[in-house]
Amino acid sequence: MAAQRKSIDCRDYPSEKNCSLKISGTEQEVLDAAVQHAVSAHGHEETPELREQIKSMLKVEAD
């Protein structure tokens, strides 16, 4: 059985940039990419709290 895919969509979290990026993959892939994106594109500070917050926002992708 394949790993469950997760996703996060910036459109669900309005920002000044009106970002439309959606990331999907395994939980770890999405978490890593989303943290990098939050830091580089949205100016967040990379902290354990940010990782936990983003992890809680991940959604299960329908197959």
Helices and strands as residue ranges (DSSP letters): E 6-9, G 10-12, E 22-25, H 27-42, H 48-57, E 59-60
